[in-house]
């Protein structure tokens, strides 16, 4: 079962994704105003049960960022073996993971265009798996970490590269341009460790393979990410962790291969899906 946030006829819904279209579930669930509320209530299984016997309600719709009101999104940087070498600074692999925040306003939905701002043209792609916390906790042990995941989704963690260099110690301003990234298309409930441990992630740009790796090669595995992050902050249901991107982003080519209007980026993980976005220039 897959669950999405989408818009149709000027309204926003959440519901179940089928091959024939969407089954709107939000009208039947006034106790959960958004998909985030469903996650916080630990009710994804209950939501799945509501689809029994229901017909498709929408065949024409647009995907929204899967959790558009997500309050906390943390991203893990430089998390594959070849990513540290890409920086060509001679540094050893880091002892601790790099973290930075992103905000929901920086993401759009599946099938929509990433937006390149007029201030800078270095819009780049980063294909990643994102996990949605379902059970909160503090100082979570690695052995228990997967028990705290409610669902999985995909992320194109779009970045304005020149703006991550505006300051010495942070990348926040380069990572949070409105609609510069995408998250979705949907949530896939997390049921089995193999969904993550055996997952292969790829990113194609205009059909060309740019990123290709397996999550098992992460420098900081997802279990460790949850344990480390929950050491300093109490994780809460609905929090999102964007887990890291493989080598092959556009900035690491010589010359760099940044995104431009008309490009199409596809991030894919078997068992989760494909997140596809075009690119457009912001109209100001």
matplotlib code that plots the C-alpha trace (Angstrom):
import matplotlib.pyplot as plt

x = [0.0, 1.2, -0.2, 0.2, -0.8, -2.3, -4.5, -7.5, -10.2, -8.6, -8.6, -5.9, -6.4, -4.5, -5.3, -4.2, -2.3, -3.6, -2.7, -6.0, -5.8, -6.2, -8.6, -9.3, -9.3, -9.1, -12.8, -13.6, -11.0, -11.8, -9.7, -6.6, -6.5, -3.3, -1.1, 1.2, -1.6, -2.0, 1.7, 1.6, -1.4, 0.4, -2.5, -1.1, -2.3, -5.7, -5.7, -4.9, -7.9, -10.2, -9.5, -11.4, -14.2, -13.5, -13.4, -11.0, -12.1, -9.5, -7.9, -6.7, -4.6, -1.2, 1.1, 2.1, 5.2, 4.3, 4.3, 3.9, 3.5, 6.5, 7.9, 11.4, 13.6, 17.2, 19.6, 22.8, 25.6, 28.7, 27.4, 28.8, 32.4, 33.2, 31.5, 34.3, 36.8, 34.7, 35.7, 39.3, 40.5, 42.6, 40.6, 39.9, 36.5, 34.6, 34.2, 30.7, 28.0, 27.3, 23.8, 21.8, 18.1, 15.7, 12.3, 9.2, 8.9, 12.0, 10.3, 7.7, 5.9, 6.4, 5.8, 6.3, 9.2, 12.2, 12.6, 15.9, 16.2, 17.4, 20.0, 22.1, 22.1, 24.0, 20.9, 22.1, 20.4, 21.0, 18.9, 18.2, 16.0, 14.1, 12.7, 9.7, 9.7, 6.7, 7.6, 9.5, 12.3, 15.5, 18.9, 17.5, 19.8, 20.9, 19.4, 16.0, 16.2, 14.1, 11.3, 10.9, 10.4, 6.8, 7.4, 9.9, 9.9, 12.3, 14.0, 15.8, 17.7, 18.1, 20.9, 22.0, 25.7, 27.2, 25.0, 26.3, 29.6, 28.4, 29.5, 32.2, 30.2, 26.8, 25.0, 21.5, 21.0, 22.0, 19.7, 16.4, 15.4, 11.7, 10.8, 14.4, 14.0, 11.3, 10.0, 7.6, 5.8, 4.3, 4.8, 5.5, 4.9, 8.1, 7.7, 11.0, 14.6, 15.3, 13.5, 16.6, 19.4, 19.2, 18.1, 19.8, 19.3, 19.8, 19.5, 19.1, 19.2, 17.6, 17.9, 21.6, 22.6, 24.4, 24.2, 24.1, 24.8, 23.4, 22.4, 24.4, 27.5, 26.6, 29.3, 26.7, 24.0, 20.4, 20.3, 23.3, 21.7, 18.6, 20.7, 23.0, 20.3, 18.2, 21.1, 20.9, 17.2, 14.0, 12.8, 9.0, 6.5, 6.5, 10.2, 11.9, 15.6, 17.0, 19.7, 22.5, 23.3, 25.8, 28.6, 27.7, 26.0, 26.4, 28.9, 31.4, 31.9, 34.6, 33.1, 30.0, 26.8, 24.1, 20.4, 18.8, 15.2, 13.9, 16.0, 14.2, 15.6, 14.5, 15.4, 14.5, 14.6, 13.0, 10.2, 9.7, 9.2, 10.4, 10.5, 10.4, 10.8, 11.5, 13.2, 12.1, 13.3, 11.5, 9.3, 9.9]
y = [0.0, 3.5, 6.8, 10.2, 13.8, 15.2, 18.0, 17.8, 20.3, 23.0, 20.8, 18.9, 15.3, 12.3, 8.8, 5.5, 5.2, 2.6, 1.9, 3.4, 6.6, 7.9, 6.7, 9.8, 8.8, 12.2, 13.0, 9.8, 10.6, 14.0, 12.9, 13.1, 16.4, 15.5, 12.5, 13.8, 13.4, 9.8, 9.1, 10.7, 8.6, 5.4, 4.8, 3.8, 0.3, 1.5, 3.8, 0.8, -1.0, 1.8, 1.2, -2.1, -1.9, 1.7, 2.9, 5.3, 8.9, 10.8, 10.0, 13.6, 15.0, 16.4, 15.1, 17.4, 17.1, 13.9, 15.5, 19.2, 20.2, 18.1, 20.3, 18.8, 17.5, 16.5, 15.6, 13.5, 14.7, 13.0, 9.5, 7.2, 6.1, 8.0, 11.2, 12.3, 11.8, 14.0, 17.1, 16.6, 18.2, 15.3, 14.8, 11.5, 10.0, 11.8, 10.3, 11.8, 12.4, 15.8, 17.1, 20.1, 21.1, 21.4, 22.8, 21.5, 24.7, 23.7, 20.6, 20.1, 16.9, 14.1, 15.2, 18.9, 21.0, 21.9, 25.7, 27.3, 30.8, 33.8, 34.6, 31.5, 28.8, 26.0, 23.9, 20.3, 17.0, 14.5, 11.2, 9.9, 7.7, 9.4, 7.7, 8.9, 8.4, 6.7, 6.1, 8.8, 8.4, 9.7, 7.8, 5.1, 2.0, 1.0, -2.4, -0.8, 1.9, 0.2, -0.1, 3.7, 3.9, 4.3, 4.7, 5.3, 7.8, 9.3, 12.6, 14.7, 16.9, 19.8, 22.2, 25.6, 24.8, 28.3, 29.2, 26.4, 28.2, 31.5, 30.7, 28.6, 26.4, 25.8, 24.9, 25.9, 28.7, 26.6, 23.8, 25.6, 27.5, 27.2, 24.1, 23.4, 19.8, 17.1, 14.5, 11.6, 10.4, 8.6, 6.9, 3.2, 1.7, 0.2, -3.5, -5.3, -4.5, -5.6, -2.5, -0.6, -3.0, -4.4, -1.3, 0.1, 3.8, 5.3, 8.8, 9.5, 12.9, 12.9, 9.1, 9.1, 7.2, 9.6, 8.0, 4.3, 2.7, 0.5, 1.7, -1.1, 0.9, 4.0, 5.3, 5.9, 3.3, 4.3, 2.5, 4.6, 7.8, 7.3, 6.4, 9.4, 12.0, 10.8, 11.3, 15.1, 15.5, 13.6, 12.2, 12.6, 10.9, 12.7, 13.7, 13.0, 11.9, 12.2, 9.6, 10.6, 10.6, 8.6, 10.0, 11.5, 14.8, 17.4, 19.5, 16.7, 16.6, 18.6, 20.9, 20.7, 19.5, 21.5, 21.2, 23.5, 24.1, 21.1, 18.5, 15.5, 13.9, 10.4, 9.0, 5.3, 2.6, -0.8, -1.3, 2.4, 3.8, 6.5, 10.2, 12.2, 16.0, 18.4, 21.8, 25.3, 28.8, 30.8, 33.5, 36.8]
z = [0.0, -0.9, 0.6, -0.9, -0.5, -3.7, -5.0, -7.3, -8.2, -6.0, -2.9, -1.1, -0.1, 1.2, 0.1, -1.3, -4.6, -7.1, -10.7, -11.7, -9.7, -6.1, -3.5, -1.3, 2.4, 4.1, 3.7, 5.7, 8.4, 10.1, 13.1, 10.9, 9.0, 7.1, 6.3, 9.0, 11.5, 10.4, 10.9, 14.3, 15.3, 14.2, 11.9, 8.5, 9.0, 9.9, 6.9, 4.7, 6.0, 5.0, 1.3, 1.3, -1.2, -2.1, -5.7, -7.2, -6.6, -8.6, -12.0, -12.6, -9.8, -8.9, -6.3, -3.4, -1.3, 0.6, 4.0, 3.2, 6.9, 8.2, 10.9, 11.2, 8.3, 9.0, 6.2, 6.5, 4.3, 2.8, 3.7, 1.0, 0.7, -2.5, -1.4, 0.9, -1.9, -4.2, -2.1, -3.0, 0.3, 1.5, 4.6, 6.2, 6.4, 9.1, 12.6, 13.0, 10.5, 9.0, 9.6, 8.4, 8.4, 5.5, 5.5, 3.8, 1.7, -0.1, -1.6, -4.3, -5.3, -7.8, -11.4, -10.7, -11.7, -9.5, -9.5, -10.4, -8.9, -10.8, -8.2, -9.1, -11.7, -9.8, -9.1, -8.4, -7.8, -4.9, -4.9, -1.5, 0.6, 3.4, 6.5, 8.4, 12.1, 13.5, 17.1, 19.0, 21.4, 22.9, 22.9, 20.8, 20.5, 17.0, 17.6, 18.2, 15.5, 12.8, 15.3, 15.1, 11.4, 10.1, 6.4, 3.5, 0.7, -1.9, -2.0, -4.6, -2.2, -4.7, -3.8, -5.0, -4.8, -4.8, -1.8, 0.4, 0.2, 1.6, 5.1, 6.7, 9.0, 7.4, 4.2, 5.2, 2.8, -0.2, 0.8, 1.4, -1.8, -2.3, -4.4, -5.2, -4.2, -4.2, -1.9, -2.7, -4.6, -1.7, 1.7, 1.7, 5.1, 6.6, 7.3, 6.7, 7.2, 3.6, 2.4, 3.5, 4.0, 0.4, -1.3, -4.5, -5.3, -8.7, -10.1, -13.8, -15.5, -19.0, -19.0, -18.2, -15.1, -12.7, -9.3, -8.5, -5.1, -2.4, 1.1, 2.6, 1.7, 3.7, 6.0, 8.6, 8.3, 8.9, 12.3, 13.4, 12.0, 14.2, 17.3, 16.8, 16.1, 19.0, 21.3, 21.1, 20.2, 21.0, 17.8, 17.3, 15.0, 11.7, 11.8, 8.5, 8.1, 4.6, 4.8, 2.3, -1.4, -3.4, -5.5, -8.9, -8.2, -10.9, -9.0, -9.0, -12.8, -14.6, -15.7, -13.4, -14.9, -13.2, -13.9, -16.4, -17.6, -19.5, -17.7, -16.1, -12.9, -11.8, -8.4, -8.0, -5.4, -6.0, -3.5, -3.0, -6.4, -8.8, -8.0, -11.2, -11.7, -14.4, -14.0, -14.7, -14.0, -11.3, -12.7, -10.9]

ax = plt.figure().add_subplot(projection="3d")
ax.plot(x, y, z, "-o")
ax.set_aspect("equal")
plt.show()
